[in-house]
Amino acid sequence: MSYHTVNSYLEYLVDAFLIRTLPPYYGNLRKRLVRSPKVYWRDTGLLHALINVHQPTDLLGHPMAGASFEALVIHHVGAMLDRFPSGPAQMYFYRTAAGAELDVLIETGSERIGVEVKFSETPKPTKGFWNACQDLQVNRAYVVAPAKDAYPLNEKTWVVPVTDVAQHLLNRKY
């Protein structure tokens, strides 16, 4: 299929609210950036049916478990973009050819927030995450994981459970 055909089908799926495309962040950075949007299933239940996962325990060892968790977090973050105190926010992803990467960059009227998604109870952010936070000069960053409790990695970065994402993002809770 041609690029235009695939793009047309993708637009239909976006309009039907079956998938979400996350645009790349360009900014005014002088770096070689990835420029294609990332694609996520909005309904993780539909994703699980398509990959033949019918029980939660079946997902744990599945190769798509991390992608499914990332899609879930992206959906939660996207649902709160119009609820930021400083006004509606925009959501992007950031990736450079050198390996700096953020799963989500949220730009509000007054700050930049970085979000990394890790499907691990004890997540370890990569060097690419820390480089991206530095490149973009984020005001705060979160590593969203299936952790039981929130805890700090440094003064600007916290690991938070997926159940607490809204509370931390919207209320500036550290």
Phi, psi and chi 1 to 4 in degrees:
 res  aa     phi    psi   chi1   chi2   chi3   chi4
   1 MET       -  149.9  -80.4 -168.5 -122.8      -
   2 SER   -79.4  162.6   73.0      -      -      -
   3 TYR   -57.3  -41.9  165.1   80.0      -      -
   4 HIS   -66.2  -38.0  -62.7  -68.3      -      -
   5 THR   -65.7  -47.2  -57.8      -      -      -
   6 VAL   -61.1  -44.6  171.3      -      -      -
   7 ASN   -61.1  -39.8 -157.4   33.0      -      -
   8 SER   -63.6  -44.8  175.9      -      -      -
   9 TYR   -63.3  -40.1  -72.1  156.0      -      -
  10 LEU   -61.5  -41.7 -166.3   60.7      -      -
  11 GLU   -62.6  -38.0  -73.1  177.1   17.9      -
  12 TYR   -61.9  -43.6  -73.2  128.1      -      -
  13 LEU   -66.5  -36.0  -66.1  171.9      -      -
  14 VAL   -66.0  -46.4  167.9      -      -      -
  15 ASP   -63.9  -27.9  -68.8  -15.5      -      -
  16 ALA   -86.9    4.5      -      -      -      -
  17 PHE    59.1   30.7  -64.9  102.2      -      -
  18 LEU   -89.4  -32.8  -68.9  172.7      -      -
  19 ILE  -131.4  162.6   62.2  169.4      -      -
  20 ARG  -123.5  134.3  172.9 -170.0  -61.3  -88.0
  21 THR  -103.8  136.4   56.0      -      -      -
  22 LEU  -110.5  115.1 -168.5   58.4      -      -
  23 PRO   -73.9  153.8   26.3  -31.7      -      -
  24 PRO   -75.8  153.8   27.1  -32.8      -      -
  25 TYR   -90.3  128.9  179.5   77.4      -      -
  26 TYR  -101.4  -53.1  -65.1  110.9      -      -
  27 GLY    57.2 -158.0      -      -      -      -
  28 ASN  -111.6   30.7  -68.7  -33.0      -      -
  29 LEU   -79.7  145.4  -57.4  171.8      -      -
  30 ARG   -98.7   66.9  -66.8  177.5  171.9 -115.4
  31 LYS  -135.4  157.7  -61.9 -158.1  177.6  -96.2
  32 ARG   -81.1  111.8  -69.6 -174.8   51.4 -154.4
  33 LEU  -109.4  150.7  -56.8  172.4      -      -
  34 VAL   -71.7  132.9  171.5      -      -      -
  35 ARG  -116.9    0.5  -61.5 -169.1 -173.8  -85.5
  36 SER   -90.5  142.5  -60.7      -      -      -
  37 PRO   -69.9  154.6   23.7  -30.8      -      -
  38 LYS   -90.7  148.2  -72.8  176.2   83.3  173.8
  39 VAL  -118.7  131.5  178.2      -      -      -
  40 TYR  -130.7  142.0  -65.4   96.3      -      -
  41 TRP   -72.2  131.9  -74.0   98.7      -      -
  42 ARG   -75.7  -35.5  -76.7 -177.1  179.1 -102.5
  43 ASP  -103.7  101.7 -176.3  -14.7      -      -
  44 THR   -67.5  -24.7   54.3      -      -      -
  45 GLY   -63.3  -41.1      -      -      -      -
  46 LEU   -65.3  -41.9  178.7   58.1      -      -
  47 LEU   -58.1  -44.9  170.2   62.7      -      -
  48 HIS   -64.4  -38.2  -62.6  162.8      -      -
  49 ALA   -65.2  -40.0      -      -      -      -
  50 LEU   -66.9  -29.9  -69.9  170.2      -      -
  51 ILE   -99.3   10.8   61.9  174.2      -      -
  52 ASN    64.7   41.6 -154.9   26.2      -      -
  53 VAL  -109.2  117.6  169.8      -      -      -
  54 HIS  -113.6  -17.2  -58.8  -69.6      -      -
  55 GLN  -123.7  145.5  -59.7  -64.6  -37.4      -
  56 PRO   -55.8  -35.0  -24.8   32.7      -      -
  57 THR   -67.8  -27.7   53.4      -      -      -
  58 ASP   -67.9  -28.2  -63.7  -18.9      -      -
  59 LEU   -74.8  -31.1 -177.0   61.3      -      -
  60 LEU   -56.7  -39.4  -66.3  178.5      -      -
  61 GLY   -97.7    3.5      -      -      -      -
  62 HIS   -77.3  144.0 -161.7  -79.5      -      -
  63 PRO   -63.6  -19.5   -4.0    4.5      -      -
  64 MET   -92.4    5.2  -70.0  -68.4  -67.7      -
  65 ALA   -59.3  -45.4      -      -      -      -
  66 GLY   -64.3  -41.6      -      -      -      -
  67 ALA   -66.4  -37.2      -      -      -      -
  68 SER   -65.0  -44.3  172.1      -      -      -
  69 PHE   -63.9  -41.5 -175.1   69.7      -      -
  70 GLU   -62.2  -42.2 -173.0  172.5  -22.8      -
  71 ALA   -61.8  -40.6      -      -      -      -
  72 LEU   -62.0  -45.7  175.9   73.3      -      -
  73 VAL   -66.0  -43.2  171.8      -      -      -
  74 ILE   -58.7  -41.2  -62.2  -65.4      -      -
  75 HIS   -63.7  -44.7  179.2   66.0      -      -
  76 HIS   -62.3  -44.3  -77.5  -51.4      -      -
  77 VAL   -66.3  -43.9  171.1      -      -      -
  78 GLY   -61.8  -31.1      -      -      -      -
  79 ALA   -70.6  -17.5      -      -      -      -
  80 MET  -107.3    9.5   65.0 -178.7   88.8      -
  81 LEU   -61.6  -29.6  -68.9  176.9      -      -
  82 ASP   -90.9    6.5   61.8  -13.8      -      -
  83 ARG  -108.6    7.1  -61.6 -174.5   -9.1 -148.9
  84 PHE   -70.3  140.4  -81.6   85.5      -      -
  85 PRO   -58.0  -31.0  -21.0   29.0      -      -
  86 SER   -86.4    6.6   58.7      -      -      -
  87 GLY   111.6  176.4      -      -      -      -
  88 PRO   -57.0  143.2  -22.0   30.9      -      -
  89 ALA  -111.2  163.2      -      -      -      -
  90 GLN  -114.3  148.2  -62.5  -65.3  -44.4      -
  91 MET  -122.5  133.3 -175.9  168.1   74.0      -
  92 TYR  -138.4  176.2  -52.2   94.1      -      -
  93 PHE  -122.1  162.9   79.2   93.4      -      -
  94 TYR  -136.8  128.8  175.8   76.6      -      -
  95 ARG  -152.0  132.6 -174.8 -179.2  -53.5  142.6
  96 THR  -109.5  164.3   67.6      -      -      -
  97 ALA   -66.1  -23.5      -      -      -      -
  98 ALA   -80.6   -8.8      -      -      -      -
  99 GLY   108.5   -1.9      -      -      -      -
 100 ALA   -70.6  132.7      -      -      -      -
 101 GLU  -152.8  137.0  179.2  178.8    1.9      -
 102 LEU  -127.1  131.6  -92.1  178.8      -      -
 103 ASP   -65.1  -38.3  -70.0  -31.0      -      -
 104 VAL  -141.3  133.7  178.7      -      -      -
 105 LEU  -118.7  121.9  172.8   66.7      -      -
 106 ILE  -106.5  125.5  -58.5  167.9      -      -
 107 GLU  -110.2  119.0  -84.2 -161.3  -34.2      -
 108 THR  -103.3 -175.2   70.2      -      -      -
 109 GLY   -66.0  -21.4      -      -      -      -
 110 SER  -126.9   -6.6   59.5      -      -      -
 111 GLU  -156.7  166.5   65.2 -179.8  -17.2      -
 112 ARG  -114.7  133.3  -74.0 -174.4 -178.9  152.1
 113 ILE  -123.8  127.9  -54.6  166.1      -      -
 114 GLY   -98.4  141.2      -      -      -      -
 115 VAL  -134.2  125.8  177.7      -      -      -
 116 GLU  -116.5  140.1 -176.7   70.3   12.3      -
 117 VAL  -112.2  126.2 -178.6      -      -      -
 118 LYS  -131.3  126.8  -65.5  -71.9 -174.7 -170.6
 119 PHE   -90.1   69.1 -170.6   59.0      -      -
 120 SER  -153.3  140.6  168.3      -      -      -
 121 GLU   -71.3  -21.5  -70.6 -177.3   10.6      -
 122 THR  -126.9   74.8   56.0      -      -      -
 123 PRO   -70.0  144.0   27.4  -33.9      -      -
 124 LYS  -123.5  103.4  -54.9  -95.4 -170.6  -80.6
 125 PRO   -60.0  144.9  -19.6   30.5      -      -
 126 THR   -82.9  168.3   63.2      -      -      -
 127 LYS   -59.5  -35.0 -177.5  179.3  178.0 -175.9
 128 GLY   -61.2  -36.0      -      -      -      -
 129 PHE   -63.9  -49.2  166.4   77.5      -      -
 130 TRP   -65.0  -38.1  -62.4  111.7      -      -
 131 ASN   -64.4  -41.2  -71.5  -17.7      -      -
 132 ALA   -64.1  -43.3      -      -      -      -
 133 CYS   -59.5  -39.4  -71.8      -      -      -
 134 GLN   -70.8  -45.2 -175.1  177.1   -2.2      -
 135 ASP   -56.0  -44.7  -72.2   -9.6      -      -
 136 LEU   -89.5   -6.5  -62.7  167.4      -      -
 137 GLN    51.6   54.2  -61.0  176.3   -9.1      -
 138 VAL   -66.2  146.5  -62.8      -      -      -
 139 ASN   -78.0  -32.4  -58.2   88.7      -      -
 140 ARG  -157.2  159.4   53.2 -168.8  167.2  120.0
 141 ALA  -144.4  152.0      -      -      -      -
 142 TYR  -133.2  142.0  -61.4   98.7      -      -
 143 VAL  -109.1  111.4  177.7      -      -      -
 144 VAL   -91.2  127.5 -179.4      -      -      -
 145 ALA  -147.3  165.1      -      -      -      -
 146 PRO   -79.2   46.8   25.7  -30.8      -      -
 147 ALA   -81.2  161.1      -      -      -      -
 148 LYS   -82.1  -37.6  -61.8 -157.7 -177.0  -36.9
 149 ASP  -135.8  159.6  -63.6  -53.1      -      -
 150 ALA   -81.8  146.4      -      -      -      -
 151 TYR  -154.8  152.3   58.1   90.8      -      -
 152 PRO   -81.5  146.4   29.5  -34.0      -      -
 153 LEU   -99.9  -33.7  -67.2  174.5      -      -
 154 ASN  -160.1 -169.1   63.9   28.0      -      -
 155 GLU   -68.2  -20.3   67.4  -80.5   -8.9      -
 156 LYS  -112.0   -8.1  -74.3 -177.7  166.4 -175.8
 157 THR  -127.8  129.5  -51.6      -      -      -
 158 TRP  -127.4  147.4  -82.7   67.1      -      -
 159 VAL   -89.6  128.9  171.2      -      -      -
 160 VAL  -131.4  144.9  -63.0      -      -      -
 161 PRO   -69.5  152.6   -4.4   11.6      -      -
 162 VAL   -59.1  -29.7   68.4      -      -      -
 163 THR   -69.5  -18.1   54.2      -      -      -
 164 ASP  -108.6    8.3  -64.0  -12.7      -      -
 165 VAL   -57.8  -49.8  170.0      -      -      -
 166 ALA   -60.5  -44.8      -      -      -      -
 167 GLN   -59.4  -42.7 -178.1 -179.1   13.7      -
 168 HIS   -73.3  -43.7  -75.4  -92.8      -      -
 169 LEU   -68.1  -46.9  -74.5  175.3      -      -
 170 LEU   -81.1  -30.0  -61.5  175.9      -      -
 171 ASN  -103.4    7.3  -62.1  -33.4      -      -
 172 ARG    53.3   32.7  -68.7 -167.6   56.2  110.6
 173 LYS   -76.5  126.8 -179.0  179.4  177.6 -175.6
 174 TYR  -101.0      -  -71.9  100.7      -      -
